[in-house]
């Protein structure tokens, strides 16, 4: 998951929609497997927004917020 977080941060910095969507999808699958439904739903929200609208201020903020939430989650497990 740490490597996925790093990849997500890089795709956010580059504003690379395709790379971000791919990473978000992979992370969402992993979180769904361990029943982390709230985080998984947040990832799905960002992934679908990127698909429909590309990068915007709201999506960028939400993606960065998710990175922080996921880092906190990883510290706890």
N, CA, C and O atoms as a GROMACS GRO file, in nm:
protein
  308
    1UNK      N    1   0.082  -0.119   0.000
    1UNK     CA    2   0.000   0.000   0.000
    1UNK      C    3   0.087   0.126   0.000
    1UNK      O    4   0.050   0.227  -0.059
    2UNK      N    5   0.202   0.119   0.066
    2UNK     CA    6   0.291   0.236   0.067
    2UNK      C    7   0.336   0.274  -0.073
    2UNK      O    8   0.344   0.392  -0.106
    3UNK      N    9   0.365   0.175  -0.155
    3UNK     CA   10   0.408   0.205  -0.292
    3UNK      C   11   0.292   0.263  -0.372
    3UNK      O   12   0.313   0.350  -0.457
    4UNK      N   13   0.170   0.217  -0.346
    4UNK     CA   14   0.053   0.274  -0.413
    4UNK      C   15   0.032   0.419  -0.369
    4UNK      O   16  -0.002   0.504  -0.451
    5UNK      N   17   0.053   0.447  -0.242
    5UNK     CA   18   0.040   0.585  -0.194
    5UNK      C   19   0.143   0.676  -0.262
    5UNK      O   20   0.111   0.788  -0.301
    6UNK      N   21   0.265   0.627  -0.274
    6UNK     CA   22   0.368   0.705  -0.341
    6UNK      C   23   0.331   0.728  -0.488
    6UNK      O   24   0.349   0.839  -0.540
    7UNK      N   25   0.281   0.625  -0.553
    7UNK     CA   26   0.239   0.638  -0.693
    7UNK      C   27   0.123   0.736  -0.706
    7UNK      O   28   0.119   0.815  -0.801
    8UNK      N   29   0.030   0.733  -0.612
    8UNK     CA   30  -0.083   0.826  -0.614
    8UNK      C   31  -0.035   0.969  -0.595
    8UNK      O   32  -0.080   1.060  -0.665
    9UNK      N   33   0.056   0.989  -0.500
    9UNK     CA   34   0.109   1.124  -0.478
    9UNK      C   35   0.180   1.176  -0.602
    9UNK      O   36   0.167   1.294  -0.636
   10UNK      N   37   0.253   1.091  -0.670
   10UNK     CA   38   0.322   1.132  -0.792
   10UNK      C   39   0.222   1.167  -0.902
   10UNK      O   40   0.240   1.265  -0.974
   11UNK      N   41   0.117   1.087  -0.915
   11UNK     CA   42   0.018   1.116  -1.019
   11UNK      C   43  -0.060   1.243  -0.988
   11UNK      O   44  -0.099   1.316  -1.079
   12UNK      N   45  -0.082   1.271  -0.860
   12UNK     CA   46  -0.147   1.397  -0.820
   12UNK      C   47  -0.057   1.514  -0.858
   12UNK      O   48  -0.103   1.613  -0.915
   13UNK      N   49   0.069   1.503  -0.825
   13UNK     CA   50   0.165   1.611  -0.854
   13UNK      C   51   0.175   1.637  -1.005
   13UNK      O   52   0.189   1.752  -1.048
   14UNK      N   53   0.168   1.530  -1.084
   14UNK     CA   54   0.178   1.544  -1.230
   14UNK      C   55   0.042   1.573  -1.295
   14UNK      O   56   0.034   1.604  -1.414
   15UNK      N   57  -0.065   1.561  -1.212
   15UNK     CA   58  -0.202   1.575  -1.263
   15UNK      C   59  -0.228   1.472  -1.374
   15UNK      O   60  -0.290   1.502  -1.476
   16UNK      N   61  -0.180   1.351  -1.350
   16UNK     CA   62  -0.192   1.241  -1.445
   16UNK      C   63  -0.318   1.162  -1.412
   16UNK      O   64  -0.319   1.077  -1.323
   17UNK      N   65  -0.423   1.191  -1.485
   17UNK     CA   66  -0.554   1.130  -1.459
   17UNK      C   67  -0.549   0.979  -1.472
   17UNK      O   68  -0.598   0.907  -1.385
   18UNK      N   69  -0.491   0.930  -1.580
   18UNK     CA   70  -0.489   0.787  -1.604
   18UNK      C   71  -0.413   0.711  -1.495
   18UNK      O   72  -0.461   0.609  -1.446
   19UNK      N   73  -0.297   0.760  -1.458
   19UNK     CA   74  -0.219   0.694  -1.352
   19UNK      C   75  -0.292   0.699  -1.219
   19UNK      O   76  -0.292   0.601  -1.144
   20UNK      N   77  -0.352   0.813  -1.188
   20UNK     CA   78  -0.426   0.826  -1.062
   20UNK      C   79  -0.545   0.730  -1.059
   20UNK      O   80  -0.568   0.663  -0.958
   21UNK      N   81  -0.620   0.724  -1.167
   21UNK     CA   82  -0.736   0.633  -1.172
   21UNK      C   83  -0.693   0.489  -1.155
   21UNK      O   84  -0.757   0.413  -1.083
   22UNK      N   85  -0.585   0.450  -1.220
   22UNK     CA   86  -0.535   0.313  -1.210
   22UNK      C   87  -0.496   0.281  -1.065
   22UNK      O   88  -0.531   0.175  -1.013
   23UNK      N   89  -0.424   0.372  -1.003
   23UNK     CA   90  -0.379   0.350  -0.865
   23UNK      C   91  -0.497   0.349  -0.769
   23UNK      O   92  -0.504   0.264  -0.680
   24UNK      N   93  -0.589   0.442  -0.785
   24UNK     CA   94  -0.707   0.447  -0.699
   24UNK      C   95  -0.788   0.318  -0.710
   24UNK      O   96  -0.836   0.266  -0.610
   25UNK      N   97  -0.802   0.268  -0.831
   25UNK     CA   98  -0.879   0.145  -0.853
   25UNK      C   99  -0.813   0.027  -0.782
   25UNK      O  100  -0.880  -0.054  -0.717
   26UNK      N  101  -0.682   0.017  -0.795
   26UNK     CA  102  -0.608  -0.091  -0.730
   26UNK      C  103  -0.619  -0.081  -0.577
   26UNK      O  104  -0.640  -0.182  -0.509
   27UNK      N  105  -0.606   0.040  -0.524
   27UNK     CA  106  -0.616   0.060  -0.380
   27UNK      C  107  -0.758   0.031  -0.330
   27UNK      O  108  -0.777  -0.027  -0.223
   28UNK      N  109  -0.855   0.072  -0.408
   28UNK     CA  110  -0.995   0.048  -0.370
   28UNK      C  111  -1.023  -0.101  -0.359
   28UNK      O  112  -1.092  -0.146  -0.268
   29UNK      N  113  -0.969  -0.178  -0.452
   29UNK     CA  114  -0.986  -0.323  -0.446
   29UNK      C  115  -0.926  -0.383  -0.320
   29UNK      O  116  -0.986  -0.469  -0.255
   30UNK      N  117  -0.808  -0.336  -0.286
   30UNK     CA  118  -0.741  -0.387  -0.165
   30UNK      C  119  -0.820  -0.351  -0.040
   30UNK      O  120  -0.836  -0.434   0.050
   31UNK      N  121  -0.869  -0.228  -0.033
   31UNK     CA  122  -0.945  -0.186   0.085
   31UNK      C  123  -1.080  -0.256   0.094
   31UNK      O  124  -1.129  -0.283   0.204
   32UNK      N  125  -1.140  -0.284  -0.020
   32UNK     CA  126  -1.268  -0.357  -0.021
   32UNK      C  127  -1.250  -0.497   0.035
   32UNK      O  128  -1.338  -0.551   0.102
   33UNK      N  129  -1.135  -0.557   0.006
   33UNK     CA  130  -1.109  -0.692   0.053
   33UNK      C  131  -1.104  -0.699   0.205
   33UNK      O  132  -1.139  -0.801   0.264
   34UNK      N  133  -1.060  -0.591   0.270
   34UNK     CA  134  -1.051  -0.590   0.416
   34UNK      C  135  -1.166  -0.511   0.479
   34UNK      O  136  -1.160  -0.472   0.596
   35UNK      N  137  -1.270  -0.489   0.400
   35UNK     CA  138  -1.394  -0.427   0.447
   35UNK      C  139  -1.378  -0.284   0.499
   35UNK      O  140  -1.448  -0.242   0.591
   36UNK      N  141  -1.285  -0.209   0.439
   36UNK     CA  142  -1.268  -0.067   0.473
   36UNK      C  143  -1.358   0.014   0.379
   36UNK      O  144  -1.311   0.080   0.287
   37UNK      N  145  -1.488   0.006   0.405
   37UNK     CA  146  -1.586   0.060   0.311
   37UNK      C  147  -1.585   0.212   0.301
   37UNK      O  148  -1.607   0.266   0.192
   38UNK      N  149  -1.560   0.282   0.409
   38UNK     CA  150  -1.560   0.428   0.404
   38UNK      C  151  -1.445   0.480   0.317
   38UNK      O  152  -1.465   0.563   0.229
   39UNK      N  153  -1.325   0.430   0.342
   39UNK     CA  154  -1.211   0.470   0.260
   39UNK      C  155  -1.229   0.425   0.115
   39UNK      O  156  -1.196   0.499   0.022
   40UNK      N  157  -1.281   0.306   0.098
   40UNK     CA  158  -1.303   0.254  -0.036
   40UNK      C  159  -1.403   0.343  -0.112
   40UNK      O  160  -1.385   0.370  -0.231
   41UNK      N  161  -1.506   0.387  -0.045
   41UNK     CA  162  -1.605   0.476  -0.108
   41UNK      C  163  -1.544   0.610  -0.145
   41UNK      O  164  -1.576   0.667  -0.249
   42UNK      N  165  -1.456   0.661  -0.061
   42UNK     CA  166  -1.387   0.787  -0.091
   42UNK      C  167  -1.297   0.772  -0.214
   42UNK      O  168  -1.290   0.861  -0.299
   43UNK      N  169  -1.229   0.660  -0.222
   43UNK     CA  170  -1.144   0.634  -0.339
   43UNK      C  171  -1.229   0.624  -0.465
   43UNK      O  172  -1.192   0.676  -0.570
   44UNK      N  173  -1.342   0.558  -0.453
   44UNK     CA  174  -1.432   0.545  -0.569
   44UNK      C  175  -1.484   0.682  -0.613
   44UNK      O  176  -1.495   0.707  -0.733
   45UNK      N  177  -1.515   0.770  -0.518
   45UNK     CA  178  -1.561   0.904  -0.550
   45UNK      C  179  -1.456   0.978  -0.634
   45UNK      O  180  -1.488   1.035  -0.738
   46UNK      N  181  -1.331   0.976  -0.587
   46UNK     CA  182  -1.225   1.047  -0.659
   46UNK      C  183  -1.203   0.982  -0.796
   46UNK      O  184  -1.188   1.052  -0.896
   47UNK      N  185  -1.201   0.851  -0.800
   47UNK     CA  186  -1.181   0.781  -0.928
   47UNK      C  187  -1.289   0.818  -1.028
   47UNK      O  188  -1.259   0.846  -1.144
   48UNK      N  189  -1.414   0.817  -0.985
   48UNK     CA  190  -1.523   0.849  -1.078
   48UNK      C  191  -1.521   0.996  -1.120
   48UNK      O  192  -1.551   1.028  -1.235
   49UNK      N  193  -1.486   1.085  -1.028
   49UNK     CA  194  -1.474   1.227  -1.063
   49UNK      C  195  -1.365   1.249  -1.166
   49UNK      O  196  -1.382   1.326  -1.261
   50UNK      N  197  -1.252   1.183  -1.147
   50UNK     CA  198  -1.143   1.195  -1.244
   50UNK      C  199  -1.188   1.146  -1.381
   50UNK      O  200  -1.154   1.206  -1.484
   51UNK      N  201  -1.263   1.039  -1.382
   51UNK     CA  202  -1.312   0.982  -1.508
   51UNK      C  203  -1.405   1.081  -1.579
   51UNK      O  204  -1.397   1.099  -1.700
   52UNK      N  205  -1.493   1.144  -1.504
   52UNK     CA  206  -1.592   1.234  -1.563
   52UNK      C  207  -1.540   1.374  -1.588
   52UNK      O  208  -1.575   1.435  -1.690
   53UNK      N  209  -1.458   1.427  -1.497
   53UNK     CA  210  -1.425   1.569  -1.502
   53UNK      C  211  -1.276   1.599  -1.510
   53UNK      O  212  -1.239   1.714  -1.536
   54UNK      N  213  -1.191   1.501  -1.490
   54UNK     CA  214  -1.048   1.530  -1.485
   54UNK      C  215  -1.012   1.600  -1.355
   54UNK      O  216  -1.090   1.599  -1.259
   55UNK      N  217  -0.895   1.661  -1.353
   55UNK     CA  218  -0.849   1.728  -1.232
   55UNK      C  219  -0.921   1.861  -1.214
   55UNK      O  220  -0.933   1.939  -1.308
   56UNK      N  221  -0.966   1.884  -1.096
   56UNK     CA  222  -1.024   2.011  -1.056
   56UNK      C  223  -0.986   2.037  -0.913
   56UNK      O  224  -0.925   1.952  -0.847
   57UNK      N  225  -1.020   2.152  -0.864
   57UNK     CA  226  -0.982   2.189  -0.727
   57UNK      C  227  -1.040   2.091  -0.624
   57UNK      O  228  -0.969   2.047  -0.534
   58UNK      N  229  -1.168   2.057  -0.639
   58UNK     CA  230  -1.232   1.967  -0.542
   58UNK      C  231  -1.169   1.828  -0.545
   58UNK      O  232  -1.143   1.769  -0.440
   59UNK      N  233  -1.145   1.777  -0.663
   59UNK     CA  234  -1.086   1.643  -0.675
   59UNK      C  235  -0.943   1.643  -0.620
   59UNK      O  236  -0.904   1.548  -0.551
   60UNK      N  237  -0.867   1.746  -0.648
   60UNK     CA  238  -0.730   1.755  -0.596
   60UNK      C  239  -0.729   1.757  -0.444
   60UNK      O  240  -0.649   1.688  -0.382
   61UNK      N  241  -0.818   1.837  -0.385
   61UNK     CA  242  -0.825   1.843  -0.238
   61UNK      C  243  -0.864   1.708  -0.181
   61UNK      O  244  -0.804   1.661  -0.083
   62UNK      N  245  -0.964   1.645  -0.241
   62UNK     CA  246  -1.012   1.517  -0.191
   62UNK      C  247  -0.903   1.410  -0.204
   62UNK      O  248  -0.886   1.327  -0.115
   63UNK      N  249  -0.830   1.411  -0.314
   63UNK     CA  250  -0.724   1.313  -0.334
   63UNK      C  251  -0.613   1.331  -0.231
   63UNK      O  252  -0.564   1.233  -0.175
   64UNK      N  253  -0.575   1.454  -0.206
   64UNK     CA  254  -0.471   1.480  -0.105
   64UNK      C  255  -0.520   1.441   0.035
   64UNK      O  256  -0.443   1.387   0.115
   65UNK      N  257  -0.646   1.468   0.063
   65UNK     CA  258  -0.704   1.430   0.191
   65UNK      C  259  -0.704   1.278   0.208
   65UNK      O  260  -0.678   1.226   0.316
   66UNK      N  261  -0.733   1.208   0.099
   66UNK     CA  262  -0.732   1.062   0.104
   66UNK      C  263  -0.592   1.008   0.131
   66UNK      O  264  -0.576   0.913   0.208
   67UNK      N  265  -0.492   1.067   0.072
   67UNK     CA  266  -0.354   1.024   0.097
   67UNK      C  267  -0.324   1.035   0.246
   67UNK      O  268  -0.267   0.944   0.305
   68UNK      N  269  -0.363   1.146   0.307
   68UNK     CA  270  -0.340   1.163   0.450
   68UNK      C  271  -0.417   1.060   0.532
   68UNK      O  272  -0.363   1.002   0.626
   69UNK      N  273  -0.542   1.037   0.497
   69UNK     CA  274  -0.624   0.938   0.570
   69UNK      C  275  -0.565   0.798   0.557
   69UNK      O  276  -0.562   0.722   0.654
   70UNK      N  277  -0.518   0.765   0.438
   70UNK     CA  278  -0.459   0.633   0.418
   70UNK      C  279  -0.328   0.618   0.494
   70UNK      O  280  -0.298   0.510   0.546
   71UNK      N  281  -0.250   0.723   0.500
   71UNK     CA  282  -0.125   0.717   0.578
   71UNK      C  283  -0.157   0.693   0.726
   71UNK      O  284  -0.090   0.612   0.791
   72UNK      N  285  -0.258   0.762   0.779
   72UNK     CA  286  -0.299   0.740   0.919
   72UNK      C  287  -0.346   0.597   0.939
   72UNK      O  288  -0.313   0.534   1.040
   73UNK      N  289  -0.422   0.546   0.843
   73UNK     CA  290  -0.471   0.410   0.851
   73UNK      C  291  -0.354   0.310   0.856
   73UNK      O  292  -0.356   0.216   0.935
   74UNK      N  293  -0.255   0.330   0.773
   74UNK     CA  294  -0.140   0.238   0.769
   74UNK      C  295  -0.060   0.242   0.897
   74UNK      O  296  -0.003   0.140   0.937
   75UNK      N  297  -0.054   0.355   0.962
   75UNK     CA  298   0.017   0.365   1.091
   75UNK      C  299  -0.055   0.282   1.196
   75UNK      O  300   0.008   0.223   1.284
   76UNK      N  301  -0.187   0.277   1.187
   76UNK     CA  302  -0.268   0.207   1.287
   76UNK      C  303  -0.264   0.055   1.272
   76UNK      O  304  -0.283  -0.017   1.369
   77UNK      N  305  -0.239   0.008   1.150
   77UNK     CA  306  -0.243  -0.139   1.129
   77UNK      C  307  -0.111  -0.204   1.144
   77UNK      O  308  -0.100  -0.326   1.129
   0.00000   0.00000   0.00000
